[in-house]
């Protein structure tokens, strides 16, 4: 028996996430961000490893455009 059920507007498609971008790694999205010109209260960025990966991916994409 087949179902004729169509996806609704609020239906989520799972597992579409590929990787973080530099826009996602902006400090303004961090839960520790205080804003108003105050420095970050953390000594080490809590997403530094994710930022490094995003920088590497963008550099690779930029390098591919040059070649």
PDBQT receptor file of N, H, CA, C and O in Angstrom, charges set to zero:
ATOM      1  N   UNK A   1       0.844  -1.173   0.000  1.00  0.00    +0.000 N 
ATOM      2  CA  UNK A   1       0.000   0.000   0.000  1.00  0.00    +0.000 C 
ATOM      3  C   UNK A   1       0.888   1.235   0.000  1.00  0.00    +0.000 C 
ATOM      4  O   UNK A   1       1.787   1.345   0.834  1.00  0.00    +0.000 OA
ATOM      5  N   UNK A   2       0.659   2.143  -0.900  1.00  0.00    +0.000 N 
ATOM      6  H   UNK A   2      -0.071   2.053  -1.577  1.00  0.00    +0.000 HD
ATOM      7  CA  UNK A   2       1.454   3.362  -0.983  1.00  0.00    +0.000 C 
ATOM      8  C   UNK A   2       0.720   4.503  -0.312  1.00  0.00    +0.000 C 
ATOM      9  O   UNK A   2      -0.509   4.512  -0.232  1.00  0.00    +0.000 OA
ATOM     10  N   UNK A   3       1.475   5.447   0.160  1.00  0.00    +0.000 N 
ATOM     11  H   UNK A   3       2.473   5.440   0.095  1.00  0.00    +0.000 HD
ATOM     12  CA  UNK A   3       0.898   6.601   0.836  1.00  0.00    +0.000 C 
ATOM     13  C   UNK A   3       0.923   7.803  -0.096  1.00  0.00    +0.000 C 
ATOM     14  O   UNK A   3       1.926   8.056  -0.763  1.00  0.00    +0.000 OA
ATOM     15  N   UNK A   4      -0.153   8.527  -0.141  1.00  0.00    +0.000 N 
ATOM     16  H   UNK A   4      -0.968   8.322   0.402  1.00  0.00    +0.000 HD
ATOM     17  CA  UNK A   4      -0.242   9.739  -0.952  1.00  0.00    +0.000 C 
ATOM     18  C   UNK A   4       0.012  10.979  -0.112  1.00  0.00    +0.000 C 
ATOM     19  O   UNK A   4      -0.313  12.093  -0.521  1.00  0.00    +0.000 OA
ATOM     20  N   UNK A   5       0.597  10.781   1.072  1.00  0.00    +0.000 N 
ATOM     21  H   UNK A   5       0.861   9.876   1.405  1.00  0.00    +0.000 HD
ATOM     22  CA  UNK A   5       0.854  11.895   1.986  1.00  0.00    +0.000 C 
ATOM     23  C   UNK A   5       1.942  12.802   1.421  1.00  0.00    +0.000 C 
ATOM     24  O   UNK A   5       3.027  12.332   1.076  1.00  0.00    +0.000 OA
ATOM     25  N   UNK A   6       1.659  14.088   1.328  1.00  0.00    +0.000 N 
ATOM     26  H   UNK A   6       0.778  14.470   1.608  1.00  0.00    +0.000 HD
ATOM     27  CA  UNK A   6       2.646  15.061   0.854  1.00  0.00    +0.000 C 
ATOM     28  C   UNK A   6       3.292  15.731   2.059  1.00  0.00    +0.000 C 
ATOM     29  O   UNK A   6       2.702  15.808   3.136  1.00  0.00    +0.000 OA
ATOM     30  N   UNK A   7       4.503  16.209   1.859  1.00  0.00    +0.000 N 
ATOM     31  H   UNK A   7       4.983  16.147   0.984  1.00  0.00    +0.000 HD
ATOM     32  CA  UNK A   7       5.203  16.914   2.932  1.00  0.00    +0.000 C 
ATOM     33  C   UNK A   7       4.517  18.237   3.195  1.00  0.00    +0.000 C 
ATOM     34  O   UNK A   7       4.171  18.975   2.272  1.00  0.00    +0.000 OA
ATOM     35  N   UNK A   8       4.328  18.521   4.465  1.00  0.00    +0.000 N 
ATOM     36  H   UNK A   8       4.609  17.921   5.215  1.00  0.00    +0.000 HD
ATOM     37  CA  UNK A   8       3.733  19.787   4.853  1.00  0.00    +0.000 C 
ATOM     38  C   UNK A   8       4.765  20.896   4.882  1.00  0.00    +0.000 C 
ATOM     39  O   UNK A   8       5.958  20.650   4.700  1.00  0.00    +0.000 OA
ATOM     40  N   UNK A   9       4.315  22.091   5.106  1.00  0.00    +0.000 N 
ATOM     41  H   UNK A   9       3.347  22.290   5.254  1.00  0.00    +0.000 HD
ATOM     42  CA  UNK A   9       5.201  23.254   5.139  1.00  0.00    +0.000 C 
ATOM     43  C   UNK A   9       6.189  23.149   6.293  1.00  0.00    +0.000 C 
ATOM     44  O   UNK A   9       7.340  23.565   6.160  1.00  0.00    +0.000 OA
ATOM     45  N   UNK A  10       5.759  22.607   7.405  1.00  0.00    +0.000 N 
ATOM     46  H   UNK A  10       4.824  22.269   7.513  1.00  0.00    +0.000 HD
ATOM     47  CA  UNK A  10       6.630  22.560   8.587  1.00  0.00    +0.000 C 
ATOM     48  C   UNK A  10       7.401  21.244   8.703  1.00  0.00    +0.000 C 
ATOM     49  O   UNK A  10       7.972  20.970   9.759  1.00  0.00    +0.000 OA
ATOM     50  N   UNK A  11       7.434  20.440   7.674  1.00  0.00    +0.000 N 
ATOM     51  H   UNK A  11       6.971  20.663   6.816  1.00  0.00    +0.000 HD
ATOM     52  CA  UNK A  11       8.168  19.183   7.714  1.00  0.00    +0.000 C 
ATOM     53  C   UNK A  11       9.663  19.453   7.621  1.00  0.00    +0.000 C 
ATOM     54  O   UNK A  11      10.108  20.186   6.737  1.00  0.00    +0.000 OA
ATOM     55  N   UNK A  12      10.432  18.873   8.515  1.00  0.00    +0.000 N 
ATOM     56  H   UNK A  12      10.071  18.278   9.233  1.00  0.00    +0.000 HD
ATOM     57  CA  UNK A  12      11.885  19.050   8.512  1.00  0.00    +0.000 C 
ATOM     58  C   UNK A  12      12.544  17.948   7.704  1.00  0.00    +0.000 C 
ATOM     59  O   UNK A  12      12.118  16.794   7.733  1.00  0.00    +0.000 OA
ATOM     60  N   UNK A  13      13.583  18.318   6.987  1.00  0.00    +0.000 N 
ATOM     61  H   UNK A  13      13.930  19.256   6.963  1.00  0.00    +0.000 HD
ATOM     62  CA  UNK A  13      14.406  17.341   6.295  1.00  0.00    +0.000 C 
ATOM     63  C   UNK A  13      15.643  17.150   7.145  1.00  0.00    +0.000 C 
ATOM     64  O   UNK A  13      16.432  18.081   7.306  1.00  0.00    +0.000 OA
ATOM     65  N   UNK A  14      15.825  15.976   7.686  1.00  0.00    +0.000 N 
ATOM     66  H   UNK A  14      15.184  15.219   7.556  1.00  0.00    +0.000 HD
ATOM     67  CA  UNK A  14      16.896  15.711   8.631  1.00  0.00    +0.000 C 
ATOM     68  C   UNK A  14      18.236  15.471   7.924  1.00  0.00    +0.000 C 
ATOM     69  O   UNK A  14      18.282  15.067   6.763  1.00  0.00    +0.000 OA
ATOM     70  N   UNK A  15      19.315  15.730   8.653  1.00  0.00    +0.000 N 
ATOM     71  H   UNK A  15      19.278  16.059   9.596  1.00  0.00    +0.000 HD
ATOM     72  CA  UNK A  15      20.683  15.436   8.224  1.00  0.00    +0.000 C 
ATOM     73  C   UNK A  15      21.116  16.173   6.954  1.00  0.00    +0.000 C 
ATOM     74  O   UNK A  15      21.795  15.590   6.109  1.00  0.00    +0.000 OA
ATOM     75  N   UNK A  16      20.738  17.427   6.811  1.00  0.00    +0.000 N 
ATOM     76  H   UNK A  16      20.187  17.900   7.498  1.00  0.00    +0.000 HD
ATOM     77  CA  UNK A  16      21.176  18.230   5.665  1.00  0.00    +0.000 C 
ATOM     78  C   UNK A  16      22.422  19.056   5.994  1.00  0.00    +0.000 C 
ATOM     79  O   UNK A  16      23.019  19.653   5.098  1.00  0.00    +0.000 OA
ATOM     80  N   UNK A  17      22.817  19.096   7.264  1.00  0.00    +0.000 N 
ATOM     81  H   UNK A  17      22.332  18.611   7.992  1.00  0.00    +0.000 HD
ATOM     82  CA  UNK A  17      23.968  19.903   7.670  1.00  0.00    +0.000 C 
ATOM     83  C   UNK A  17      25.253  19.335   7.098  1.00  0.00    +0.000 C 
ATOM     84  O   UNK A  17      25.510  18.137   7.208  1.00  0.00    +0.000 OA
ATOM     85  N   UNK A  18      26.062  20.192   6.486  1.00  0.00    +0.000 N 
ATOM     86  H   UNK A  18      25.853  21.166   6.397  1.00  0.00    +0.000 HD
ATOM     87  CA  UNK A  18      27.328  19.757   5.899  1.00  0.00    +0.000 C 
ATOM     88  C   UNK A  18      28.515  20.221   6.749  1.00  0.00    +0.000 C 
ATOM     89  O   UNK A  18      29.320  19.402   7.192  1.00  0.00    +0.000 OA
ATOM     90  N   UNK A  19      28.624  21.535   6.977  1.00  0.00    +0.000 N 
ATOM     91  H   UNK A  19      27.970  22.201   6.617  1.00  0.00    +0.000 HD
ATOM     92  CA  UNK A  19      29.747  22.082   7.739  1.00  0.00    +0.000 C 
ATOM     93  C   UNK A  19      29.428  23.508   8.162  1.00  0.00    +0.000 C 
ATOM     94  O   UNK A  19      28.489  24.124   7.656  1.00  0.00    +0.000 OA
ATOM     95  N   UNK A  20      30.224  24.026   9.100  1.00  0.00    +0.000 N 
ATOM     96  H   UNK A  20      30.986  23.526   9.510  1.00  0.00    +0.000 HD
ATOM     97  CA  UNK A  20      30.069  25.393   9.577  1.00  0.00    +0.000 C 
ATOM     98  C   UNK A  20      30.720  26.359   8.596  1.00  0.00    +0.000 C 
ATOM     99  O   UNK A  20      31.720  26.018   7.964  1.00  0.00    +0.000 OA
ATOM    100  N   UNK A  21      30.172  27.549   8.462  1.00  0.00    +0.000 N 
ATOM    101  H   UNK A  21      29.359  27.826   8.975  1.00  0.00    +0.000 HD
ATOM    102  CA  UNK A  21      30.768  28.592   7.627  1.00  0.00    +0.000 C 
ATOM    103  C   UNK A  21      31.359  29.665   8.545  1.00  0.00    +0.000 C 
ATOM    104  O   UNK A  21      31.142  29.642   9.756  1.00  0.00    +0.000 OA
ATOM    105  N   UNK A  22      32.101  30.596   7.964  1.00  0.00    +0.000 N 
ATOM    106  H   UNK A  22      32.278  30.614   6.980  1.00  0.00    +0.000 HD
ATOM    107  CA  UNK A  22      32.682  31.679   8.761  1.00  0.00    +0.000 C 
ATOM    108  C   UNK A  22      31.587  32.563   9.357  1.00  0.00    +0.000 C 
ATOM    109  O   UNK A  22      31.761  33.102  10.450  1.00  0.00    +0.000 OA
ATOM    110  N   UNK A  23      30.471  32.719   8.662  1.00  0.00    +0.000 N 
ATOM    111  H   UNK A  23      30.329  32.281   7.774  1.00  0.00    +0.000 HD
ATOM    112  CA  UNK A  23      29.362  33.512   9.189  1.00  0.00    +0.000 C 
ATOM    113  C   UNK A  23      28.781  32.858  10.445  1.00  0.00    +0.000 C 
ATOM    114  O   UNK A  23      28.353  33.551  11.368  1.00  0.00    +0.000 OA
ATOM    115  N   UNK A  24      28.769  31.535  10.477  1.00  0.00    +0.000 N 
ATOM    116  H   UNK A  24      29.117  30.972   9.727  1.00  0.00    +0.000 HD
ATOM    117  CA  UNK A  24      28.272  30.814  11.650  1.00  0.00    +0.000 C 
ATOM    118  C   UNK A  24      29.208  30.976  12.838  1.00  0.00    +0.000 C 
ATOM    119  O   UNK A  24      28.768  30.884  13.984  1.00  0.00    +0.000 OA
ATOM    120  N   UNK A  25      30.483  31.215  12.588  1.00  0.00    +0.000 N 
ATOM    121  H   UNK A  25      30.840  31.291  11.658  1.00  0.00    +0.000 HD
ATOM    122  CA  UNK A  25      31.498  31.302  13.648  1.00  0.00    +0.000 C 
ATOM    123  C   UNK A  25      31.701  32.720  14.154  1.00  0.00    +0.000 C 
ATOM    124  O   UNK A  25      32.660  32.981  14.881  1.00  0.00    +0.000 OA
ATOM    125  N   UNK A  26      30.829  33.628  13.790  1.00  0.00    +0.000 N 
ATOM    126  H   UNK A  26      30.051  33.415  13.199  1.00  0.00    +0.000 HD
ATOM    127  CA  UNK A  26      30.952  35.016  14.233  1.00  0.00    +0.000 C 
ATOM    128  C   UNK A  26      30.746  35.095  15.745  1.00  0.00    +0.000 C 
ATOM    129  O   UNK A  26      29.879  34.412  16.291  1.00  0.00    +0.000 OA
ATOM    130  N   UNK A  27      31.524  35.909  16.407  1.00  0.00    +0.000 N 
ATOM    131  H   UNK A  27      32.228  36.463  15.964  1.00  0.00    +0.000 HD
ATOM    132  CA  UNK A  27      31.447  36.020  17.872  1.00  0.00    +0.000 C 
ATOM    133  C   UNK A  27      30.076  36.502  18.348  1.00  0.00    +0.000 C 
ATOM    134  O   UNK A  27      29.677  36.203  19.473  1.00  0.00    +0.000 OA
ATOM    135  N   UNK A  28      29.361  37.233  17.519  1.00  0.00    +0.000 N 
ATOM    136  H   UNK A  28      29.685  37.476  16.605  1.00  0.00    +0.000 HD
ATOM    137  CA  UNK A  28      28.044  37.733  17.948  1.00  0.00    +0.000 C 
ATOM    138  C   UNK A  28      27.041  36.605  18.150  1.00  0.00    +0.000 C 
ATOM    139  O   UNK A  28      26.015  36.819  18.795  1.00  0.00    +0.000 OA
ATOM    140  N   UNK A  29      27.300  35.419  17.623  1.00  0.00    +0.000 N 
ATOM    141  H   UNK A  29      28.133  35.245  17.099  1.00  0.00    +0.000 HD
ATOM    142  CA  UNK A  29      26.414  34.269  17.808  1.00  0.00    +0.000 C 
ATOM    143  C   UNK A  29      26.792  33.431  19.036  1.00  0.00    +0.000 C 
ATOM    144  O   UNK A  29      26.071  32.500  19.395  1.00  0.00    +0.000 OA
ATOM    145  N   UNK A  30      27.896  33.751  19.666  1.00  0.00    +0.000 N 
ATOM    146  H   UNK A  30      28.482  34.508  19.374  1.00  0.00    +0.000 HD
ATOM    147  CA  UNK A  30      28.382  32.982  20.813  1.00  0.00    +0.000 C 
ATOM    148  C   UNK A  30      27.550  33.285  22.059  1.00  0.00    +0.000 C 
ATOM    149  O   UNK A  30      27.115  34.419  22.263  1.00  0.00    +0.000 OA
ATOM    150  N   UNK A  31      27.332  32.264  22.887  1.00  0.00    +0.000 N 
ATOM    151  H   UNK A  31      27.684  31.343  22.721  1.00  0.00    +0.000 HD
ATOM    152  CA  UNK A  31      26.552  32.467  24.111  1.00  0.00    +0.000 C 
ATOM    153  C   UNK A  31      27.323  33.274  25.155  1.00  0.00    +0.000 C 
ATOM    154  O   UNK A  31      26.732  33.784  26.107  1.00  0.00    +0.000 OA
ATOM    155  N   UNK A  32      28.640  33.391  24.979  1.00  0.00    +0.000 N 
ATOM    156  H   UNK A  32      29.120  32.977  24.205  1.00  0.00    +0.000 HD
ATOM    157  CA  UNK A  32      29.462  34.160  25.918  1.00  0.00    +0.000 C 
ATOM    158  C   UNK A  32      29.661  35.605  25.467  1.00  0.00    +0.000 C 
ATOM    159  O   UNK A  32      30.295  36.385  26.178  1.00  0.00    +0.000 OA
ATOM    160  N   UNK A  33      29.137  35.975  24.309  1.00  0.00    +0.000 N 
ATOM    161  H   UNK A  33      28.622  35.342  23.732  1.00  0.00    +0.000 HD
ATOM    162  CA  UNK A  33      29.305  37.321  23.756  1.00  0.00    +0.000 C 
ATOM    163  C   UNK A  33      28.580  38.331  24.634  1.00  0.00    +0.000 C 
ATOM    164  O   UNK A  33      27.389  38.184  24.911  1.00  0.00    +0.000 OA
ATOM    165  N   UNK A  34      29.304  39.358  25.068  1.00  0.00    +0.000 N 
ATOM    166  H   UNK A  34      30.270  39.478  24.842  1.00  0.00    +0.000 HD
ATOM    167  CA  UNK A  34      28.706  40.364  25.941  1.00  0.00    +0.000 C 
ATOM    168  C   UNK A  34      28.316  41.626  25.178  1.00  0.00    +0.000 C 
ATOM    169  O   UNK A  34      27.444  42.371  25.626  1.00  0.00    +0.000 OA
ATOM    170  N   UNK A  35      28.944  41.875  24.042  1.00  0.00    +0.000 N 
ATOM    171  H   UNK A  35      29.652  41.270  23.678  1.00  0.00    +0.000 HD
ATOM    172  CA  UNK A  35      28.600  43.033  23.221  1.00  0.00    +0.000 C 
ATOM    173  C   UNK A  35      29.054  44.339  23.834  1.00  0.00    +0.000 C 
ATOM    174  O   UNK A  35      29.810  44.353  24.805  1.00  0.00    +0.000 OA
ATOM    175  N   UNK A  36      28.595  45.420  23.271  1.00  0.00    +0.000 N 
ATOM    176  H   UNK A  36      27.980  45.409  22.482  1.00  0.00    +0.000 HD
ATOM    177  CA  UNK A  36      28.863  46.773  23.764  1.00  0.00    +0.000 C 
ATOM    178  C   UNK A  36      30.352  47.060  23.938  1.00  0.00    +0.000 C 
ATOM    179  O   UNK A  36      30.735  47.788  24.854  1.00  0.00    +0.000 OA
ATOM    180  N   UNK A  37      31.190  46.504  23.081  1.00  0.00    +0.000 N 
ATOM    181  H   UNK A  37      30.879  45.913  22.336  1.00  0.00    +0.000 HD
ATOM    182  CA  UNK A  37      32.616  46.791  23.107  1.00  0.00    +0.000 C 
ATOM    183  C   UNK A  37      33.392  46.095  24.209  1.00  0.00    +0.000 C 
ATOM    184  O   UNK A  37      34.584  46.352  24.377  1.00  0.00    +0.000 OA
ATOM    185  N   UNK A  38      32.748  45.226  24.957  1.00  0.00    +0.000 N 
ATOM    186  H   UNK A  38      31.780  45.017  24.820  1.00  0.00    +0.000 HD
ATOM    187  CA  UNK A  38      33.437  44.505  26.031  1.00  0.00    +0.000 C 
ATOM    188  C   UNK A  38      34.173  43.308  25.438  1.00  0.00    +0.000 C 
ATOM    189  O   UNK A  38      33.676  42.678  24.504  1.00  0.00    +0.000 OA
ATOM    190  N   UNK A  39      35.340  42.990  25.964  1.00  0.00    +0.000 N 
ATOM    191  H   UNK A  39      35.744  43.502  26.723  1.00  0.00    +0.000 HD
ATOM    192  CA  UNK A  39      36.078  41.826  25.458  1.00  0.00    +0.000 C 
ATOM    193  C   UNK A  39      35.413  40.519  25.879  1.00  0.00    +0.000 C 
ATOM    194  O   UNK A  39      34.608  40.489  26.810  1.00  0.00    +0.000 OA
ATOM    195  N   UNK A  40      35.754  39.469  25.196  1.00  0.00    +0.000 N 
ATOM    196  H   UNK A  40      36.407  39.494  24.439  1.00  0.00    +0.000 HD
ATOM    197  CA  UNK A  40      35.216  38.147  25.510  1.00  0.00    +0.000 C 
ATOM    198  C   UNK A  40      35.724  37.716  26.892  1.00  0.00    +0.000 C 
ATOM    199  O   UNK A  40      36.905  37.894  27.189  1.00  0.00    +0.000 OA
ATOM    200  N   UNK A  41      34.864  37.157  27.733  1.00  0.00    +0.000 N 
ATOM    201  H   UNK A  41      33.904  37.012  27.492  1.00  0.00    +0.000 HD
ATOM    202  CA  UNK A  41      35.293  36.741  29.068  1.00  0.00    +0.000 C 
ATOM    203  C   UNK A  41      36.127  35.456  29.069  1.00  0.00    +0.000 C 
ATOM    204  O   UNK A  41      36.742  35.125  30.082  1.00  0.00    +0.000 OA
ATOM    205  N   UNK A  42      36.153  34.733  27.950  1.00  0.00    +0.000 N 
ATOM    206  H   UNK A  42      35.653  35.003  27.127  1.00  0.00    +0.000 HD
ATOM    207  CA  UNK A  42      36.899  33.479  27.888  1.00  0.00    +0.000 C 
ATOM    208  C   UNK A  42      38.353  33.730  27.489  1.00  0.00    +0.000 C 
ATOM    209  O   UNK A  42      38.635  34.625  26.692  1.00  0.00    +0.000 OA
ATOM    210  N   UNK A  43      39.255  32.955  28.033  1.00  0.00    +0.000 N 
ATOM    211  H   UNK A  43      39.025  32.228  28.680  1.00  0.00    +0.000 HD
ATOM    212  CA  UNK A  43      40.661  33.057  27.649  1.00  0.00    +0.000 C 
ATOM    213  C   UNK A  43      40.910  32.372  26.320  1.00  0.00    +0.000 C 
ATOM    214  O   UNK A  43      41.744  32.824  25.535  1.00  0.00    +0.000 OA
ATOM    215  N   UNK A  44      40.188  31.271  26.057  1.00  0.00    +0.000 N 
ATOM    216  H   UNK A  44      39.511  30.904  26.694  1.00  0.00    +0.000 HD
ATOM    217  CA  UNK A  44      40.304  30.548  24.799  1.00  0.00    +0.000 C 
ATOM    218  C   UNK A  44      38.915  30.433  24.187  1.00  0.00    +0.000 C 
ATOM    219  O   UNK A  44      37.950  30.093  24.871  1.00  0.00    +0.000 OA
ATOM    220  N   UNK A  45      38.823  30.718  22.898  1.00  0.00    +0.000 N 
ATOM    221  H   UNK A  45      39.607  30.994  22.342  1.00  0.00    +0.000 HD
ATOM    222  CA  UNK A  45      37.539  30.655  22.199  1.00  0.00    +0.000 C 
ATOM    223  C   UNK A  45      36.965  29.241  22.294  1.00  0.00    +0.000 C 
ATOM    224  O   UNK A  45      37.681  28.261  22.087  1.00  0.00    +0.000 OA
ATOM    225  N   UNK A  46      35.686  29.140  22.603  1.00  0.00    +0.000 N 
ATOM    226  H   UNK A  46      35.105  29.935  22.771  1.00  0.00    +0.000 HD
ATOM    227  CA  UNK A  46      35.071  27.823  22.780  1.00  0.00    +0.000 C 
ATOM    228  C   UNK A  46      34.818  27.111  21.449  1.00  0.00    +0.000 C 
ATOM    229  O   UNK A  46      34.531  25.914  21.442  1.00  0.00    +0.000 OA
ATOM    230  N   UNK A  47      34.919  27.821  20.328  1.00  0.00    +0.000 N 
ATOM    231  H   UNK A  47      35.152  28.794  20.334  1.00  0.00    +0.000 HD
ATOM    232  CA  UNK A  47      34.720  27.175  19.025  1.00  0.00    +0.000 C 
ATOM    233  C   UNK A  47      35.940  27.354  18.122  1.00  0.00    +0.000 C 
ATOM    234  O   UNK A  47      35.801  27.390  16.899  1.00  0.00    +0.000 OA
ATOM    235  N   UNK A  48      37.112  27.465  18.699  1.00  0.00    +0.000 N 
ATOM    236  H   UNK A  48      37.225  27.436  19.692  1.00  0.00    +0.000 HD
ATOM    237  CA  UNK A  48      38.315  27.713  17.906  1.00  0.00    +0.000 C 
ATOM    238  C   UNK A  48      38.580  26.593  16.897  1.00  0.00    +0.000 C 
ATOM    239  O   UNK A  48      39.030  26.867  15.784  1.00  0.00    +0.000 OA
ATOM    240  N   UNK A  49      38.312  25.347  17.262  1.00  0.00    +0.000 N 
ATOM    241  H   UNK A  49      37.947  25.125  18.166  1.00  0.00    +0.000 HD
ATOM    242  CA  UNK A  49      38.526  24.244  16.328  1.00  0.00    +0.000 C 
ATOM    243  C   UNK A  49      37.544  24.311  15.154  1.00  0.00    +0.000 C 
ATOM    244  O   UNK A  49      37.906  23.981  14.025  1.00  0.00    +0.000 OA
ATOM    245  N   UNK A  50      36.313  24.734  15.415  1.00  0.00    +0.000 N 
ATOM    246  H   UNK A  50      36.019  25.003  16.333  1.00  0.00    +0.000 HD
ATOM    247  CA  UNK A  50      35.323  24.881  14.346  1.00  0.00    +0.000 C 
ATOM    248  C   UNK A  50      35.704  26.038  13.432  1.00  0.00    +0.000 C 
ATOM    249  O   UNK A  50      35.546  25.951  12.215  1.00  0.00    +0.000 OA
ATOM    250  N   UNK A  51      36.214  27.135  14.026  1.00  0.00    +0.000 N 
ATOM    251  H   UNK A  51      36.343  27.206  15.015  1.00  0.00    +0.000 HD
ATOM    252  CA  UNK A  51      36.649  28.284  13.231  1.00  0.00    +0.000 C 
ATOM    253  C   UNK A  51      37.801  27.899  12.301  1.00  0.00    +0.000 C 
ATOM    254  O   UNK A  51      37.817  28.289  11.134  1.00  0.00    +0.000 OA
ATOM    255  N   UNK A  52      38.761  27.137  12.818  1.00  0.00    +0.000 N 
ATOM    256  H   UNK A  52      38.748  26.821  13.767  1.00  0.00    +0.000 HD
ATOM    257  CA  UNK A  52      39.897  26.709  11.992  1.00  0.00    +0.000 C 
ATOM    258  C   UNK A  52      39.425  25.887  10.808  1.00  0.00    +0.000 C 
ATOM    259  O   UNK A  52      39.912  26.066   9.692  1.00  0.00    +0.000 OA
ATOM    260  N   UNK A  53      38.485  24.992  11.039  1.00  0.00    +0.000 N 
ATOM    261  H   UNK A  53      38.089  24.847  11.946  1.00  0.00    +0.000 HD
ATOM    262  CA  UNK A  53      37.940  24.162   9.959  1.00  0.00    +0.000 C 
ATOM    263  C   UNK A  53      37.203  25.019   8.936  1.00  0.00    +0.000 C 
ATOM    264  O   UNK A  53      37.330  24.790   7.734  1.00  0.00    +0.000 OA
ATOM    265  N   UNK A  54      36.434  26.004   9.399  1.00  0.00    +0.000 N 
ATOM    266  H   UNK A  54      36.331  26.191  10.376  1.00  0.00    +0.000 HD
ATOM    267  CA  UNK A  54      35.706  26.889   8.483  1.00  0.00    +0.000 C 
ATOM    268  C   UNK A  54      36.675  27.724   7.653  1.00  0.00    +0.000 C 
ATOM    269  O   UNK A  54      36.452  27.927   6.459  1.00  0.00    +0.000 OA
ATOM    270  N   UNK A  55      37.745  28.210   8.273  1.00  0.00    +0.000 N 
ATOM    271  H   UNK A  55      37.926  28.045   9.243  1.00  0.00    +0.000 HD
ATOM    272  CA  UNK A  55      38.761  28.982   7.544  1.00  0.00    +0.000 C 
ATOM    273  C   UNK A  55      39.427  28.108   6.496  1.00  0.00    +0.000 C 
ATOM    274  O   UNK A  55      39.654  28.552   5.370  1.00  0.00    +0.000 OA
ATOM    275  N   UNK A  56      39.743  26.870   6.856  1.00  0.00    +0.000 N 
ATOM    276  H   UNK A  56      39.558  26.510   7.770  1.00  0.00    +0.000 HD
ATOM    277  CA  UNK A  56      40.375  25.955   5.905  1.00  0.00    +0.000 C 
ATOM    278  C   UNK A  56      39.452  25.665   4.728  1.00  0.00    +0.000 C 
ATOM    279  O   UNK A  56      39.899  25.653   3.581  1.00  0.00    +0.000 OA
ATOM    280  N   UNK A  57      38.182  25.432   4.996  1.00  0.00    +0.000 N 
ATOM    281  H   UNK A  57      37.819  25.442   5.928  1.00  0.00    +0.000 HD
ATOM    282  CA  UNK A  57      37.222  25.149   3.921  1.00  0.00    +0.000 C 
ATOM    283  C   UNK A  57      37.070  26.338   2.978  1.00  0.00    +0.000 C 
ATOM    284  O   UNK A  57      37.024  26.167   1.760  1.00  0.00    +0.000 OA
ATOM    285  N   UNK A  58      36.992  27.554   3.546  1.00  0.00    +0.000 N 
ATOM    286  H   UNK A  58      37.030  27.693   4.536  1.00  0.00    +0.000 HD
ATOM    287  CA  UNK A  58      36.848  28.733   2.693  1.00  0.00    +0.000 C 
ATOM    288  C   UNK A  58      38.108  28.989   1.883  1.00  0.00    +0.000 C 
ATOM    289  O   UNK A  58      38.026  29.419   0.733  1.00  0.00    +0.000 OA
ATOM    290  N   UNK A  59      39.272  28.731   2.465  1.00  0.00    +0.000 N 
ATOM    291  H   UNK A  59      39.340  28.382   3.400  1.00  0.00    +0.000 HD
ATOM    292  CA  UNK A  59      40.524  28.893   1.725  1.00  0.00    +0.000 C 
ATOM    293  C   UNK A  59      40.603  27.879   0.585  1.00  0.00    +0.000 C 
ATOM    294  O   UNK A  59      41.044  28.210  -0.515  1.00  0.00    +0.000 OA
ATOM    295  N   UNK A  60      40.174  26.643   0.851  1.00  0.00    +0.000 N 
ATOM    296  H   UNK A  60      39.816  26.374   1.745  1.00  0.00    +0.000 HD
ATOM    297  CA  UNK A  60      40.157  25.620  -0.196  1.00  0.00    +0.000 C 
ATOM    298  C   UNK A  60      39.200  25.999  -1.319  1.00  0.00    +0.000 C 
ATOM    299  O   UNK A  60      39.515  25.813  -2.494  1.00  0.00    +0.000 OA
ATOM    300  N   UNK A  61      38.029  26.531  -0.960  1.00  0.00    +0.000 N 
ATOM    301  H   UNK A  61      37.773  26.682  -0.005  1.00  0.00    +0.000 HD
ATOM    302  CA  UNK A  61      37.047  26.933  -1.970  1.00  0.00    +0.000 C 
ATOM    303  C   UNK A  61      37.583  28.098  -2.785  1.00  0.00    +0.000 C 
ATOM    304  O   UNK A  61      37.388  28.148  -3.999  1.00  0.00    +0.000 OA
ATOM    305  N   UNK A  62      38.255  29.034  -2.129  1.00  0.00    +0.000 N 
ATOM    306  H   UNK A  62      38.413  28.994  -1.142  1.00  0.00    +0.000 HD
ATOM    307  CA  UNK A  62      38.835  30.184  -2.822  1.00  0.00    +0.000 C 
ATOM    308  C   UNK A  62      39.960  29.727  -3.756  1.00  0.00    +0.000 C 
ATOM    309  O   UNK A  62      40.082  30.222  -4.877  1.00  0.00    +0.000 OA
ATOM    310  N   UNK A  63      40.768  28.794  -3.296  1.00  0.00    +0.000 N 
ATOM    311  H   UNK A  63      40.669  28.391  -2.386  1.00  0.00    +0.000 HD
ATOM    312  CA  UNK A  63      41.874  28.264  -4.105  1.00  0.00    +0.000 C 
ATOM    313  C   UNK A  63      41.317  27.545  -5.345  1.00  0.00    +0.000 C 
ATOM    314  O   UNK A  63      41.896  27.634  -6.427  1.00  0.00    +0.000 OA
ATOM    315  N   UNK A  64      40.202  26.840  -5.183  1.00  0.00    +0.000 N 
ATOM    316  H   UNK A  64      39.731  26.768  -4.304  1.00  0.00    +0.000 HD
ATOM    317  CA  UNK A  64      39.597  26.130  -6.313  1.00  0.00    +0.000 C 
ATOM    318  C   UNK A  64      39.088  27.099  -7.366  1.00  0.00    +0.000 C 
ATOM    319  O   UNK A  64      39.101  26.783  -8.555  1.00  0.00    +0.000 OA
ATOM    320  N   UNK A  65      38.633  28.290  -6.940  1.00  0.00    +0.000 N 
ATOM    321  H   UNK A  65      38.622  28.547  -5.974  1.00  0.00    +0.000 HD
ATOM    322  CA  UNK A  65      38.156  29.290  -7.888  1.00  0.00    +0.000 C 
ATOM    323  C   UNK A  65      39.309  29.895  -8.697  1.00  0.00    +0.000 C 
ATOM    324  O   UNK A  65      39.140  30.259  -9.861  1.00  0.00    +0.000 OA
ATOM    325  N   UNK A  66      40.475  29.994  -8.068  1.00  0.00    +0.000 N 
ATOM    326  H   UNK A  66      40.613  29.698  -7.122  1.00  0.00    +0.000 HD
ATOM    327  CA  UNK A  66      41.640  30.584  -8.743  1.00  0.00    +0.000 C 
ATOM    328  C   UNK A  66      42.185  29.640  -9.807  1.00  0.00    +0.000 C 
ATOM    329  O   UNK A  66      42.612  30.078 -10.875  1.00  0.00    +0.000 OA
ATOM    330  N   UNK A  67      42.168  28.364  -9.516  1.00  0.00    +0.000 N 
ATOM    331  H   UNK A  67      41.821  28.008  -8.649  1.00  0.00    +0.000 HD
ATOM    332  CA  UNK A  67      42.736  27.380 -10.435  1.00  0.00    +0.000 C 
ATOM    333  C   UNK A  67      41.867  27.176 -11.611  1.00  0.00    +0.000 C 
ATOM    334  O   UNK A  67      42.194  26.377 -12.489  1.00  0.00    +0.000 OA
TER     335      UNK A  67
